[in-house]
Amino acid sequence: MIIYDLICEHSHRFEGWFKSATDFTAQKSEGMLSCPMCSSRNVTKLPTASRINLKRDDSKAPDHVMADVSSTLIEKIQDYVDSHYDDVGKDFPEEARKIYYGETSARNIRGTASVDEVQALNEEGIPALPIPGAPIDKTKLN
Ligand SMILES: [Zn+2]
């Protein structure tokens, strides 16, 4: 959906909603455009103020909007983990086992582990999850 700022011959400014730039041209050439204030059909588009309305277009959300949403979500997860979990780094599998078997105080931890290590932990019944979006370390865990 495109919104154009339109102006009639009497300098009345108003908004026109169009499916596309072509739709605007078609409506104008068919005389379907008229000023809501004076009904003049001598309407032109103001070149500087046209814009695309993302919110009203529910047929297909633009890809970059989806990307914005998911990167924000990932940042929130990372912030939460950063502030609520002890970073034990590469000791993660060892620490996870100690906590699980009661050898150290129970707490939330995060750190790094390989896919195999995570699988081994899960097989022992120790919950470990990879967190999405870590830029370098793809096996970051909580
Ligand atoms: Zn007018």
Backbone and ligand atoms as CSV (ligand in chain L), in Angstrom:
chain,resi,resn,atom,element,x,y,z
A,1,MET,N,N,0.855,-1.201,0.000
A,1,MET,CA,C,0.000,0.000,0.000
A,1,MET,C,C,0.884,1.242,0.000
A,2,ILE,N,N,0.554,2.179,-0.892
A,2,ILE,CA,C,1.307,3.434,-0.977
A,2,ILE,C,C,0.374,4.595,-0.643
A,3,ILE,N,N,0.828,5.505,0.169
A,3,ILE,CA,C,0.067,6.728,0.413
A,3,ILE,C,C,0.778,7.871,-0.290
A,4,TYR,N,N,0.024,8.597,-1.117
A,4,TYR,CA,C,0.573,9.802,-1.716
A,4,TYR,C,C,-0.091,11.015,-1.086
A,5,ASP,N,N,0.696,12.034,-0.865
A,5,ASP,CA,C,0.112,13.335,-0.543
A,5,ASP,C,C,-0.282,13.975,-1.865
A,6,LEU,N,N,-1.558,14.314,-1.951
A,6,LEU,CA,C,-2.080,14.860,-3.204
A,6,LEU,C,C,-2.509,16.299,-2.992
A,7,ILE,N,N,-2.562,17.031,-4.080
A,7,ILE,CA,C,-2.994,18.423,-3.985
A,7,ILE,C,C,-3.865,18.742,-5.206
A,8,CYS,N,N,-4.933,19.478,-4.973
A,8,CYS,CA,C,-5.816,19.826,-6.083
A,8,CYS,C,C,-5.467,21.226,-6.588
A,9,GLU,N,N,-6.185,21.658,-7.628
A,9,GLU,CA,C,-5.884,22.969,-8.229
A,9,GLU,C,C,-6.154,24.123,-7.269
A,10,HIS,N,N,-6.941,23.863,-6.203
A,10,HIS,CA,C,-7.210,24.911,-5.216
A,10,HIS,C,C,-6.317,24.781,-3.982
A,11,SER,N,N,-5.243,24.051,-4.139
A,11,SER,CA,C,-4.252,23.875,-3.074
A,11,SER,C,C,-4.804,23.156,-1.837
A,12,HIS,N,N,-5.826,22.338,-2.020
A,12,HIS,CA,C,-6.258,21.458,-0.930
A,12,HIS,C,C,-5.352,20.233,-0.915
A,13,ARG,N,N,-4.793,19.983,0.236
A,13,ARG,CA,C,-3.915,18.807,0.335
A,13,ARG,C,C,-4.668,17.669,1.003
A,14,PHE,N,N,-4.500,16.479,0.479
A,14,PHE,CA,C,-5.136,15.301,1.074
A,14,PHE,C,C,-4.328,14.059,0.722
A,15,GLU,N,N,-4.642,12.982,1.413
A,15,GLU,CA,C,-3.924,11.734,1.178
A,15,GLU,C,C,-4.715,10.823,0.264
A,16,GLY,N,N,-3.999,10.160,-0.617
A,16,GLY,CA,C,-4.620,9.148,-1.464
A,16,GLY,C,C,-3.921,7.812,-1.240
A,17,TRP,N,N,-4.739,6.758,-1.169
A,17,TRP,CA,C,-4.187,5.424,-0.903
A,17,TRP,C,C,-4.254,4.587,-2.167
A,18,PHE,N,N,-3.123,3.978,-2.481
A,18,PHE,CA,C,-3.049,3.219,-3.728
A,18,PHE,C,C,-2.303,1.914,-3.507
A,19,LYS,N,N,-2.714,0.927,-4.330
A,19,LYS,CA,C,-2.017,-0.361,-4.235
A,19,LYS,C,C,-0.591,-0.235,-4.735
A,20,SER,N,N,-0.374,0.650,-5.693
A,20,SER,CA,C,0.952,0.807,-6.279
A,20,SER,C,C,0.999,2.136,-7.016
A,21,ALA,N,N,2.163,2.480,-7.492
A,21,ALA,CA,C,2.302,3.706,-8.281
A,21,ALA,C,C,1.462,3.604,-9.551
A,22,THR,N,N,1.393,2.406,-10.112
A,22,THR,CA,C,0.597,2.188,-11.318
A,22,THR,C,C,-0.886,2.421,-11.042
A,23,ASP,N,N,-1.319,1.991,-9.852
A,23,ASP,CA,C,-2.714,2.166,-9.452
A,23,ASP,C,C,-3.071,3.652,-9.393
A,24,PHE,N,N,-2.150,4.457,-8.880
A,24,PHE,CA,C,-2.360,5.908,-8.837
A,24,PHE,C,C,-2.546,6.459,-10.251
A,25,THR,N,N,-1.624,6.079,-11.126
A,25,THR,CA,C,-1.677,6.581,-12.504
A,25,THR,C,C,-2.997,6.178,-13.170
A,26,ALA,N,N,-3.409,4.936,-12.947
A,26,ALA,CA,C,-4.646,4.430,-13.552
A,26,ALA,C,C,-5.861,5.211,-13.043
A,27,GLN,N,N,-5.927,5.384,-11.716
A,27,GLN,CA,C,-7.078,6.107,-11.144
A,27,GLN,C,C,-7.130,7.549,-11.625
A,28,LYS,N,N,-5.960,8.160,-11.724
A,28,LYS,CA,C,-5.909,9.556,-12.164
A,28,LYS,C,C,-6.364,9.672,-13.617
A,29,SER,N,N,-5.869,8.757,-14.472
A,29,SER,CA,C,-6.212,8.847,-15.890
A,29,SER,C,C,-7.680,8.512,-16.129
A,30,GLU,N,N,-8.275,7.707,-15.242
A,30,GLU,CA,C,-9.698,7.371,-15.381
A,30,GLU,C,C,-10.604,8.408,-14.709
A,31,GLY,N,N,-10.008,9.474,-14.143
A,31,GLY,CA,C,-10.802,10.520,-13.503
A,31,GLY,C,C,-11.427,10.077,-12.194
A,32,MET,N,N,-10.869,9.048,-11.564
A,32,MET,CA,C,-11.420,8.550,-10.313
A,32,MET,C,C,-10.906,9.319,-9.098
A,33,LEU,N,N,-9.872,10.121,-9.342
A,33,LEU,CA,C,-9.333,10.896,-8.231
A,33,LEU,C,C,-10.017,12.252,-8.173
A,34,SER,N,N,-10.494,12.603,-6.981
A,34,SER,CA,C,-11.052,13.945,-6.844
A,34,SER,C,C,-10.759,14.470,-5.446
A,35,CYS,N,N,-10.675,15.776,-5.326
A,35,CYS,CA,C,-10.396,16.409,-4.051
A,35,CYS,C,C,-11.596,16.219,-3.114
A,36,PRO,N,N,-11.378,15.762,-1.898
A,36,PRO,CA,C,-12.494,15.550,-0.964
A,36,PRO,C,C,-13.125,16.872,-0.505
A,37,MET,N,N,-12.444,17.975,-0.697
A,37,MET,CA,C,-12.968,19.265,-0.225
A,37,MET,C,C,-13.735,20.022,-1.299
A,38,CYS,N,N,-13.242,19.978,-2.533
A,38,CYS,CA,C,-13.914,20.737,-3.578
A,38,CYS,C,C,-14.301,19.872,-4.778
A,39,SER,N,N,-14.019,18.590,-4.691
A,39,SER,CA,C,-14.364,17.632,-5.749
A,39,SER,C,C,-13.666,17.896,-7.080
A,40,SER,N,N,-12.667,18.748,-7.065
A,40,SER,CA,C,-11.921,18.971,-8.299
A,40,SER,C,C,-11.197,17.687,-8.704
A,41,ARG,N,N,-11.223,17.398,-9.987
A,41,ARG,CA,C,-10.493,16.236,-10.480
A,41,ARG,C,C,-9.101,16.618,-10.984
A,42,ASN,N,N,-8.772,17.890,-10.849
A,42,ASN,CA,C,-7.440,18.326,-11.242
A,42,ASN,C,C,-6.489,18.123,-10.051
A,43,VAL,N,N,-6.072,16.910,-9.888
A,43,VAL,CA,C,-5.299,16.505,-8.719
A,43,VAL,C,C,-3.903,16.080,-9.146
A,44,THR,N,N,-2.926,16.569,-8.413
A,44,THR,CA,C,-1.566,16.119,-8.700
A,44,THR,C,C,-0.903,15.575,-7.441
A,45,LYS,N,N,0.094,14.781,-7.658
A,45,LYS,CA,C,0.829,14.152,-6.568
A,45,LYS,C,C,1.934,15.092,-6.107
A,46,LEU,N,N,2.059,15.246,-4.793
A,46,LEU,CA,C,3.197,16.004,-4.273
A,46,LEU,C,C,4.406,15.072,-4.253
A,47,PRO,N,N,5.452,15.447,-4.954
A,47,PRO,CA,C,6.544,14.484,-5.151
A,47,PRO,C,C,7.335,14.151,-3.892
A,48,THR,N,N,7.423,15.063,-2.945
A,48,THR,CA,C,8.335,14.827,-1.829
A,48,THR,C,C,7.759,13.952,-0.728
A,49,ALA,N,N,6.445,13.836,-0.663
A,49,ALA,CA,C,5.853,13.266,0.542
A,49,ALA,C,C,5.341,11.836,0.378
A,50,SER,N,N,5.564,11.251,-0.759
A,50,SER,CA,C,5.071,9.880,-0.910
A,50,SER,C,C,5.854,8.936,-0.005
A,51,ARG,N,N,5.173,7.941,0.479
A,51,ARG,CA,C,5.834,6.995,1.360
A,51,ARG,C,C,5.095,5.670,1.314
A,52,ILE,N,N,5.758,4.674,1.758
A,52,ILE,CA,C,5.139,3.355,1.797
A,52,ILE,C,C,4.649,3.086,3.209
A,53,ASN,N,N,3.415,2.675,3.318
A,53,ASN,CA,C,2.839,2.372,4.615
A,53,ASN,C,C,2.973,0.881,4.887
A,54,LEU,N,N,3.857,0.544,5.806
A,54,LEU,CA,C,4.118,-0.866,6.080
A,54,LEU,C,C,3.029,-1.510,6.918
A,55,LYS,N,N,2.493,-0.754,7.865
A,55,LYS,CA,C,1.553,-1.351,8.817
A,55,LYS,C,C,0.252,-1.792,8.158
A,56,ARG,N,N,-0.178,-1.056,7.153
A,56,ARG,CA,C,-1.473,-1.361,6.568
A,56,ARG,C,C,-1.382,-2.486,5.541
A,57,ASP,N,N,-0.192,-2.819,5.137
A,57,ASP,CA,C,-0.055,-3.872,4.138
A,57,ASP,C,C,0.050,-5.221,4.832
A,58,ASP,N,N,-1.089,-5.884,4.975
A,58,ASP,CA,C,-1.048,-7.166,5.684
A,58,ASP,C,C,-0.970,-8.343,4.727
A,59,SER,N,N,-0.846,-8.066,3.433
A,59,SER,CA,C,-0.755,-9.173,2.488
A,59,SER,C,C,0.600,-9.866,2.603
A,60,LYS,N,N,1.644,-9.083,2.833
A,60,LYS,CA,C,2.967,-9.693,2.958
A,60,LYS,C,C,3.861,-8.740,3.744
A,61,ALA,N,N,4.327,-9.185,4.866
A,61,ALA,CA,C,5.220,-8.343,5.652
A,61,ALA,C,C,6.585,-8.303,4.977
A,62,PRO,N,N,7.155,-7.108,4.857
A,62,PRO,CA,C,8.484,-7.025,4.234
A,62,PRO,C,C,9.525,-7.784,5.049
A,63,ASP,N,N,10.464,-8.365,4.334
A,63,ASP,CA,C,11.464,-9.209,4.986
A,63,ASP,C,C,12.259,-8.473,6.052
A,64,HIS,N,N,12.634,-7.215,5.780
A,64,HIS,CA,C,13.505,-6.533,6.729
A,64,HIS,C,C,12.782,-6.247,8.039
A,65,VAL,N,N,11.445,-6.132,7.998
A,65,VAL,CA,C,10.695,-5.944,9.243
A,65,VAL,C,C,10.763,-7.206,10.088
A,66,MET,N,N,10.605,-8.345,9.439
A,66,MET,CA,C,10.705,-9.609,10.161
A,66,MET,C,C,12.093,-9.759,10.795
A,67,ALA,N,N,13.104,-9.376,10.036
A,67,ALA,CA,C,14.475,-9.477,10.544
A,67,ALA,C,C,14.657,-8.587,11.774
A,68,ASP,N,N,14.071,-7.380,11.722
A,68,ASP,CA,C,14.165,-6.486,12.874
A,68,ASP,C,C,13.545,-7.120,14.105
A,69,VAL,N,N,12.377,-7.715,13.925
A,69,VAL,CA,C,11.676,-8.331,15.049
A,69,VAL,C,C,12.507,-9.450,15.654
A,70,SER,N,N,13.029,-10.339,14.808
A,70,SER,CA,C,13.729,-11.478,15.371
A,70,SER,C,C,15.057,-11.081,15.997
A,71,SER,N,N,15.750,-10.079,15.433
A,71,SER,CA,C,17.012,-9.686,16.058
A,71,SER,C,C,16.764,-9.018,17.405
A,72,THR,N,N,15.653,-8.301,17.531
A,72,THR,CA,C,15.296,-7.716,18.826
A,72,THR,C,C,15.010,-8.807,19.841
A,73,LEU,N,N,14.299,-9.820,19.410
A,73,LEU,CA,C,13.968,-10.934,20.299
A,73,LEU,C,C,15.236,-11.643,20.766
A,74,ILE,N,N,16.139,-11.878,19.837
A,74,ILE,CA,C,17.388,-12.548,20.189
A,74,ILE,C,C,18.193,-11.700,21.168
A,75,GLU,N,N,18.214,-10.374,20.933
A,75,GLU,CA,C,18.911,-9.495,21.875
A,75,GLU,C,C,18.307,-9.593,23.271
A,76,LYS,N,N,16.972,-9.686,23.338
A,76,LYS,CA,C,16.318,-9.793,24.641
A,76,LYS,C,C,16.714,-11.087,25.337
A,77,ILE,N,N,16.738,-12.165,24.584
A,77,ILE,CA,C,17.137,-13.452,25.159
A,77,ILE,C,C,18.576,-13.357,25.669
A,78,GLN,N,N,19.442,-12.769,24.843
A,78,GLN,CA,C,20.845,-12.667,25.242
A,78,GLN,C,C,21.014,-11.771,26.464
A,79,ASP,N,N,20.277,-10.664,26.504
A,79,ASP,CA,C,20.327,-9.784,27.677
A,79,ASP,C,C,19.897,-10.528,28.929
A,80,TYR,N,N,18.795,-11.273,28.799
A,80,TYR,CA,C,18.273,-12.013,29.942
A,80,TYR,C,C,19.306,-13.023,30.432
A,81,VAL,N,N,19.848,-13.756,29.501
A,81,VAL,CA,C,20.833,-14.776,29.856
A,81,VAL,C,C,22.076,-14.124,30.473
A,82,ASP,N,N,22.517,-13.008,29.864
A,82,ASP,CA,C,23.693,-12.316,30.381
A,82,ASP,C,C,23.509,-11.901,31.840
A,83,SER,N,N,22.293,-11.454,32.187
A,83,SER,CA,C,22.101,-10.932,33.533
A,83,SER,C,C,21.638,-11.987,34.538
A,84,HIS,N,N,21.159,-13.123,34.074
A,84,HIS,CA,C,20.624,-14.124,34.999
A,84,HIS,C,C,21.453,-15.398,35.085
A,85,TYR,N,N,22.440,-15.533,34.223
A,85,TYR,CA,C,23.192,-16.783,34.190
A,85,TYR,C,C,24.676,-16.532,34.433
A,86,ASP,N,N,25.279,-17.388,35.228
A,86,ASP,CA,C,26.726,-17.335,35.420
A,86,ASP,C,C,27.425,-17.825,34.167
A,87,ASP,N,N,28.392,-17.040,33.693
A,87,ASP,CA,C,29.161,-17.490,32.538
A,87,ASP,C,C,30.304,-18.376,33.007
A,88,VAL,N,N,30.231,-19.648,32.668
A,88,VAL,CA,C,31.292,-20.573,33.075
A,88,VAL,C,C,32.177,-20.956,31.899
A,89,GLY,N,N,31.900,-20.334,30.741
A,89,GLY,CA,C,32.760,-20.532,29.584
A,89,GLY,C,C,32.849,-21.987,29.158
A,90,LYS,N,N,34.093,-22.419,28.931
A,90,LYS,CA,C,34.289,-23.775,28.414
A,90,LYS,C,C,34.046,-24.859,29.466
A,91,ASP,N,N,33.928,-24.439,30.729
A,91,ASP,CA,C,33.632,-25.418,31.781
A,91,ASP,C,C,32.159,-25.809,31.818
A,92,PHE,N,N,31.405,-25.327,30.843
A,92,PHE,CA,C,29.957,-25.524,30.901
A,92,PHE,C,C,29.533,-26.980,31.120
A,93,PRO,N,N,30.013,-27.933,30.307
A,93,PRO,CA,C,29.543,-29.321,30.503
A,93,PRO,C,C,29.874,-29.843,31.902
A,94,GLU,N,N,31.081,-29.517,32.378
A,94,GLU,CA,C,31.518,-29.965,33.699
A,94,GLU,C,C,30.651,-29.345,34.803
A,95,GLU,N,N,30.451,-28.032,34.713
A,95,GLU,CA,C,29.639,-27.329,35.700
A,95,GLU,C,C,28.200,-27.831,35.689
A,96,ALA,N,N,27.668,-28.052,34.478
A,96,ALA,CA,C,26.287,-28.543,34.361
A,96,ALA,C,C,26.142,-29.884,35.085
A,97,ARG,N,N,27.137,-30.746,34.913
A,97,ARG,CA,C,27.089,-32.054,35.591
A,97,ARG,C,C,27.179,-31.894,37.109
A,98,LYS,N,N,28.107,-31.019,37.573
A,98,LYS,CA,C,28.265,-30.796,39.019
A,98,LYS,C,C,26.948,-30.323,39.634
A,99,ILE,N,N,26.291,-29.400,38.942
A,99,ILE,CA,C,25.020,-28.883,39.458
A,99,ILE,C,C,23.964,-29.982,39.461
A,100,TYR,N,N,23.935,-30.725,38.361
A,100,TYR,CA,C,22.926,-31.774,38.225
A,100,TYR,C,C,23.107,-32.843,39.305
A,101,TYR,N,N,24.344,-33.183,39.607
A,101,TYR,CA,C,24.607,-34.226,40.598
A,101,TYR,C,C,24.807,-33.665,42.008
A,102,GLY,N,N,24.522,-32.376,42.180
A,102,GLY,CA,C,24.545,-31.787,43.516
A,102,GLY,C,C,25.929,-31.559,44.084
A,103,GLU,N,N,26.953,-31.533,43.229
A,103,GLU,CA,C,28.320,-31.335,43.726
A,103,GLU,C,C,28.646,-29.856,43.923
A,104,THR,N,N,27.805,-29.003,43.400
A,104,THR,CA,C,27.990,-27.571,43.613
A,104,THR,C,C,26.608,-26.929,43.726
A,105,SER,N,N,26.577,-25.662,44.157
A,105,SER,CA,C,25.285,-25.022,44.378
A,105,SER,C,C,24.512,-24.852,43.062
A,106,ALA,N,N,23.226,-25.106,43.159
A,106,ALA,CA,C,22.391,-25.028,41.960
A,106,ALA,C,C,22.234,-23.583,41.517
A,107,ARG,N,N,22.460,-23.345,40.254
A,107,ARG,CA,C,22.275,-22.004,39.696
A,107,ARG,C,C,22.160,-22.118,38.182
A,108,ASN,N,N,21.727,-21.048,37.592
A,108,ASN,CA,C,21.675,-21.006,36.128
A,108,ASN,C,C,23.060,-20.683,35.599
A,109,ILE,N,N,23.481,-21.447,34.651
A,109,ILE,CA,C,24.796,-21.174,34.062
A,109,ILE,C,C,24.691,-21.106,32.548
A,110,ARG,N,N,25.677,-20.456,31.967
A,110,ARG,CA,C,25.797,-20.456,30.511
A,110,ARG,C,C,27.256,-20.628,30.168
A,111,GLY,N,N,27.510,-21.008,28.968
A,111,GLY,CA,C,28.885,-21.209,28.567
A,111,GLY,C,C,28.914,-21.839,27.192
A,112,THR,N,N,30.031,-22.420,26.869
A,112,THR,CA,C,30.159,-23.011,25.546
A,112,THR,C,C,30.318,-24.519,25.655
A,113,ALA,N,N,29.798,-25.199,24.659
A,113,ALA,CA,C,29.939,-26.649,24.592
A,113,ALA,C,C,29.766,-27.061,23.143
A,114,SER,N,N,30.317,-28.181,22.775
A,114,SER,CA,C,30.127,-28.674,21.414
A,114,SER,C,C,28.769,-29.350,21.313
A,115,VAL,N,N,28.352,-29.594,20.090
A,115,VAL,CA,C,27.077,-30.283,19.858
A,115,VAL,C,C,27.095,-31.654,20.554
A,116,ASP,N,N,28.209,-32.354,20.461
A,116,ASP,CA,C,28.323,-33.669,21.093
A,116,ASP,C,C,28.172,-33.566,22.609
A,117,GLU,N,N,28.810,-32.541,23.199
A,117,GLU,CA,C,28.728,-32.365,24.648
A,117,GLU,C,C,27.296,-32.085,25.090
A,118,VAL,N,N,26.605,-31.267,24.309
A,118,VAL,CA,C,25.202,-30.974,24.630
A,118,VAL,C,C,24.374,-32.251,24.563
A,119,GLN,N,N,24.607,-33.028,23.533
A,119,GLN,CA,C,23.879,-34.281,23.355
A,119,GLN,C,C,24.141,-35.219,24.541
A,120,ALA,N,N,25.405,-35.303,24.956
A,120,ALA,CA,C,25.762,-36.146,26.095
A,120,ALA,C,C,25.055,-35.678,27.361
A,121,LEU,N,N,25.016,-34.367,27.570
A,121,LEU,CA,C,24.319,-33.813,28.737
A,121,LEU,C,C,22.837,-34.173,28.699
A,122,ASN,N,N,22.234,-33.986,27.545
A,122,ASN,CA,C,20.808,-34.272,27.413
A,122,ASN,C,C,20.519,-35.753,27.652
A,123,GLU,N,N,21.426,-36.612,27.200
A,123,GLU,CA,C,21.237,-38.051,27.407
A,123,GLU,C,C,21.328,-38.414,28.882
A,124,GLU,N,N,22.101,-37.638,29.637
A,124,GLU,CA,C,22.179,-37.863,31.081
A,124,GLU,C,C,20.997,-37.231,31.812
A,125,GLY,N,N,20.141,-36.556,31.081
A,125,GLY,CA,C,18.975,-35.929,31.691
A,125,GLY,C,C,19.231,-34.510,32.145
A,126,ILE,N,N,20.355,-33.936,31.729
A,126,ILE,CA,C,20.695,-32.566,32.112
A,126,ILE,C,C,20.221,-31.622,31.011
A,127,PRO,N,N,19.324,-30.710,31.369
A,127,PRO,CA,C,18.811,-29.811,30.322
A,127,PRO,C,C,19.867,-28.800,29.882
A,128,ALA,N,N,20.086,-28.702,28.585
A,128,ALA,CA,C,21.000,-27.719,28.016
A,128,ALA,C,C,20.441,-27.292,26.675
A,129,LEU,N,N,20.406,-26.001,26.460
A,129,LEU,CA,C,19.816,-25.475,25.228
A,129,LEU,C,C,20.783,-24.551,24.518
A,130,PRO,N,N,20.880,-24.684,23.212
A,130,PRO,CA,C,21.633,-23.666,22.473
A,130,PRO,C,C,20.820,-22.379,22.373
A,131,ILE,N,N,21.477,-21.238,22.449
A,131,ILE,CA,C,20.817,-19.946,22.296
A,131,ILE,C,C,21.111,-19.426,20.895
A,132,PRO,N,N,20.046,-19.011,20.196
A,132,PRO,CA,C,20.276,-18.521,18.832
A,132,PRO,C,C,20.922,-17.151,18.823
A,133,GLY,N,N,21.632,-16.861,17.751
A,133,GLY,CA,C,22.055,-15.499,17.478
A,133,GLY,C,C,23.397,-15.089,18.026
A,134,ALA,N,N,24.070,-15.962,18.767
A,134,ALA,CA,C,25.417,-15.614,19.211
A,134,ALA,C,C,26.292,-15.481,17.978
A,135,PRO,N,N,26.968,-14.336,17.823
A,135,PRO,CA,C,27.609,-14.040,16.552
A,135,PRO,C,C,28.731,-15.011,16.175
A,136,ILE,N,N,29.557,-15.414,17.090
A,136,ILE,CA,C,30.675,-16.278,16.744
A,136,ILE,C,C,30.441,-17.705,17.244
A,137,ASP,N,N,30.031,-17.780,18.499
A,137,ASP,CA,C,29.948,-19.068,19.154
A,137,ASP,C,C,28.574,-19.692,18.938
A,138,LYS,N,N,28.477,-20.608,18.020
A,138,LYS,CA,C,27.180,-21.180,17.693
A,138,LYS,C,C,26.741,-22.253,18.691
A,139,THR,N,N,27.591,-22.588,19.620
A,139,THR,CA,C,27.215,-23.627,20.585
A,139,THR,C,C,27.022,-23.025,21.980
A,140,LYS,N,N,26.748,-21.719,22.027
A,140,LYS,CA,C,26.525,-21.073,23.313
A,140,LYS,C,C,25.282,-21.656,23.999
A,141,LEU,N,N,25.396,-21.911,25.261
A,141,LEU,CA,C,24.343,-22.628,25.961
A,141,LEU,C,C,23.922,-21.929,27.231
A,142,ASN,N,N,22.778,-22.372,27.729
A,142,ASN,CA,C,22.440,-21.914,29.068
A,142,ASN,C,C,22.339,-23.112,30.014
L,1,ZN,ZN,ZN,-9.698,20.929,-3.636
